[in-house]
């Protein structure tokens, strides 16, 4: 049975696209058939993070408008044969997305894929509400920082009221993904701790992604961090989160301060 | 936790407390019309029935606290209007 996930946050720049690519690749790596869908019309970036920017011919809006068939717009990943991208349009305005059009595409994708991961644009406008509209579950990407936590709270409210699932009276499954977590700074009381964020948002945790240079390195070369360096700390955290999404029970590793000290001691070897 | 926070030197406890107060208010207000706008309009309409004043000489402040919030409305009433009220 296919699962439609929305990766959302409200605030921009917290790691939605990075997380969409990393989780999509992790799920595809473990054998599932995955499509990642970019809903950020006008400001697409999922193609770039996946290294497929030069292969985009048709996009989501073309499919909605009937210019292209879904099969023509889907781009197969060069590294993982069961990972696909449905890119957003770069040129059209965001009103090109229609409610009916998105509903039809999601329904068609459900017949072809195990996982449909919708990368939401920032904000709470049309693109963001359409990205979450047909989701079965949501991943709320949050940085341990006040504006991100506030916006996540707002998005949680929308997930519980404006989605098709909520309107049917069902409960939206919500998972919190904390990204850019810096254990040493949290331990020093300079950054909200995991417990702080969980207590404030009252949403179950799906993963903690430590702040890491590996994330930027992966996006620089156009590869999801889970493929670019699968043994790195952020990649392992994403793999664990992907397995939790599949229902596996995996012990949550809270990045600890000790590890930071180890990293310092061993310098580059540990990093 | 709060005792522990007292010995923590960072700013995270402040962030946490600010968020808790803010979100407590935002969650109540969610999906409802903006209370501050409604209060302002209704209060000014009532006062306007009795006293003439300039709308831009009205200052409204709100301070949201954890258990109590205050709404401060400061209306500058021209002396002529106040006299009319007295008469």
Interface residues (C-beta under 8 A of the other chain):
Chain A: X145 X146 X149 X150 X153 X154 X157 X161 X185 X186 X188 X189 X190 X191 X192 X193 X196 X200
Chain B: X5 X8 X9 X10 X11 X12 X13 X15 X16 X18 X19 X20 X22 X23 X26 X27 X30 X31
